């Protein structure tokens, strides 16, 4: 039995943790701390303040925003 392959932004998480030396929960806390900034503002902050590459920053922000999006009523 094989595990389902991780898809979407979360597929970047192992390489983000390895490259930047912090767990994803730390990066998500950073993103949440800067709400209500917009998606690309948050990506820019991760890039400029932490040297994160665009793809990695975008993955963290997209996944965090998706988790925090209120469920449709």
C-alpha positions as CSV (number, residue, x, y, z in Angstrom):
1,X,0.0,0.0,0.0
2,X,1.5,3.3,-1.0
3,X,0.8,6.7,0.6
4,X,-1.0,9.3,-1.4
5,X,1.5,11.7,-3.0
6,X,1.4,15.2,-1.4
7,X,0.3,17.8,-4.0
8,X,0.0,21.5,-4.1
9,X,1.8,24.0,-1.9
10,X,2.4,21.4,0.8
11,X,4.7,19.4,-1.6
12,X,7.3,22.2,-1.0
13,X,7.3,21.9,2.8
14,X,10.1,19.3,3.2
15,X,12.5,21.3,1.1
16,X,11.5,24.6,2.8
17,X,12.2,23.2,6.2
18,X,15.5,21.8,5.1
19,X,16.7,24.9,3.2
20,X,15.6,27.5,5.8
21,X,16.0,25.5,9.0
22,X,12.7,26.2,10.5
23,X,9.4,24.2,10.7
24,X,6.5,25.2,8.5
25,X,4.6,26.1,11.6
26,X,7.1,28.9,12.2
27,X,6.7,30.3,8.7
28,X,2.9,30.1,9.0
29,X,3.1,32.0,12.3
30,X,5.1,34.7,10.5
31,X,2.4,34.9,7.8
32,X,-0.4,35.1,10.4
33,X,1.4,37.7,12.4
34,X,1.3,40.0,9.3
35,X,-2.4,39.7,8.6
36,X,-4.3,41.4,7.0
37,X,-1.6,41.9,4.4
38,X,-2.4,40.6,0.9
39,X,-1.0,37.5,-0.6
40,X,1.8,39.1,-2.6
41,X,2.7,41.4,0.3
42,X,3.2,38.4,2.5
43,X,5.3,36.6,-0.2
44,X,7.4,39.8,-0.5
45,X,8.0,39.9,3.3
46,X,9.2,36.3,3.3
47,X,11.5,37.0,0.4
48,X,13.0,40.3,1.7
49,X,13.1,39.5,5.4
50,X,14.1,35.9,5.3
51,X,15.7,35.4,1.9
52,X,13.1,32.8,0.9
53,X,12.8,32.0,-2.8
54,X,9.6,33.1,-4.6
55,X,8.2,29.6,-5.1
56,X,8.8,28.6,-1.4
57,X,7.3,31.9,-0.1
58,X,4.3,31.6,-2.4
59,X,3.7,28.0,-1.2
60,X,3.8,28.9,2.5
61,X,1.5,31.9,2.0
62,X,-1.0,30.1,-0.3
63,X,-1.3,27.1,2.1
64,X,-1.6,29.3,5.2
65,X,-4.3,31.5,3.6
66,X,-6.2,28.4,2.4
67,X,-6.1,26.9,5.9
68,X,-7.4,30.2,7.4
69,X,-10.1,30.9,4.9
70,X,-13.5,30.8,6.5
71,X,-15.7,28.0,5.3
72,X,-18.4,29.0,2.9
73,X,-21.8,29.1,4.6
